[in-house]
Amino acid sequence: MSPEFTLYLIKEFQKLKELEQQTTYSLERQAKRSFSTTNYEIHTNAIKKQLGKLKLPKFKQQIV
């Protein structure tokens, strides 16, 4: 193989690896965001449920 072609193959392989890493990172980030959103909702609902049992004034319950 010619040196030019070898260099071309190496550069194309590097581009493909970078694209693969970006896609993997994007999927991981999307999954983490989804989990954190769900986790936030679960915690918020649990706090609201506990506040309802405490008989707090309505204006303090609305803070959450």
N, C-alpha and C positions, 0 to 999 in steps of 0.2 A: 504494500500500500504506500501511496505517496505521503509525504509529511503533511501536505496541505489537507488531504482527506482525513488523516489521523487526527489532526487538530480540529477539523470540522466535527468529527464524531465525538471527540472529547467535549467540545463546547455544547453540542446538542444534548449529550448525556447530562451535563451539568445543569442545563436549562430544565430538563425533565425532572431532575431530582429536586431543584428549587421549587418547581410548580407543585410537585407532590408534597413537599413539606408545607407549603402555603395552604394547600387544600386540607391537609391533616390538621394544621393549626386552626384553620377556620372552623372545622367540624368540632374540634375540642372546645374552642371558645364558645361556639353556639350551644353545645351541651352544657357547659358550665353556667352560661347565662340562664338557660332554661331551668336548671336545677336550683340556682340561687333565687329565681323568681318564685318558683314553687315553694321553696323553703321559707321565703319571706311571707308568703300568704299563709302558710301553716302557722308560723309563729304569731303573726298578727291576729289571726282568728283565735288562737289559744289565749292570747292576752285579753282580747275582747270578751271571751267567755269567762275568764277569771274576774275581770272588772265587773261584769254583770252580777256576780255573786257577792261583791263587796258593798253594794248599795251606795255607790258614790253619787254625788250630785251629777246631774245630766251634763253640765258644762265641763266637768272634769273627764267624763267618759268620752266626750267628743274630741278630746286632745289626741286620742289614739285614732 
